[in-house]
Amino acid sequence: MKFLGIVSFLLFLLMLVVTINPKWISKGEKKYTRKQTLLAALVMFVLFCVFAINSPNTTTTPTPPTSVPTVATVAKTPEQLAKEKTDAELKTKQEAEAKAAAEKAAAEANAKKIPGTIGLKPNEFKDKWNSSATSLNMSDFKISKINVENGPAQDTFRYQFNDSHGLLGTVNKADGSIRDVMIIAAGQGLSNPKTASNVILSWGLLIHTTNQDLSASERGNILRDVGAMGDNANLAEADKSTVRGNVKYHLQSSKTLGIWFGASDVNDGK
């Protein structure tokens, strides 16, 4: 069809040329008239149109899709859901274990710190205390046994002389040395002159235990410095400290907690 259409178009052009000058084409002595050539040109043009219309179209235009394809949502299987739950639980457990490990490491690091020490371990302190009590004729204040109790940050020990008078000490976990020792006196017994006198004597015993090279007069000076003796002594409002060597002595009074006299490392807290 396409070929015949081309031939018809070429003949159409030829007939147009002949129509302009019909003398160009002749058959023997007969010459074609302009009317004849024009008619032939019209016939060729009609044939060309017919062949052009019926000629198949080789060029195809893709038809756009009527709808845009979408990604289908795939439902998760029970196995996948169970695995995701297990993974989430495992992650939560790992995070909890990591947090616990960090807290444990921090506690261990804190336990290794020695904020202060008087240079004696509990049993060494007991032996020196009892030795001082013997030399000062204060056998009634001897310590029979010290039991150290485990604590979260530091360990402690207590020893009671009577219902209102006793020792309290803190012990470093890192090396087992004593950080500080306090003599605590509280209760109605302090109103008794003998009981009050024994409390002050125990303060002198603590000084002798932690500084055995000091003389009796030097121990007395420490008690005067903290306000426990002398003209300016006022146990009800005491809150003073003094230092001898590497030991700091501190006397503090409280209406609710009683009277505290303690010995600690002079560098504790620095």
C-alpha angles and dihedrals in degrees: 000000000000092000093049089049090055092048091049090051092051092049088048090056091046092052090051090055091048090048089058091051112012091179090076091077123048138160110215108305091338118099124199117243123228090248092057094048092047090052091050090050090053091050090051091048092051090050090048091053092048093050092045092052095047095044111112116246109237095187113083125192114215112244111235114239115262091225136027112243114241132203109256117233108240115212114231117245121238089251091056092048091049091049092050090051091049091049091050092049091047091051091050091049092049091050091050091049091049091051092048091049091051092050091048091049090050091050091049091048090050091048090056091058118097107203091180144338137192088211097250133104119219097263091043089052091050092051093048092045092053091045090052091046090054094048092048094046091245100127091147088072097055117132115231098191141350119216115196114211121208116244135185095250105006135007124242141201133198135195124183122207091184140334094292104027130063152124129267122187136177121215128205113238093210098066106358093245123142114258096191142340126213132190109214122198121181141146139054092306092079090072088068109091093218093050091047090049091051090051091055091046089054089054089056088048091054090051091051092048094052096036108027094168093066119103124231091259091051091051088051090052090056091054090049091048092056092046099253096118139024136049093308096048113136112165093178092066102025120148110146138126137200134180132225116179109315095338127091118204119203132184119196132171129203130178091220102035101034126223122333125195115181145175120210143155110289089222095050110130096012 
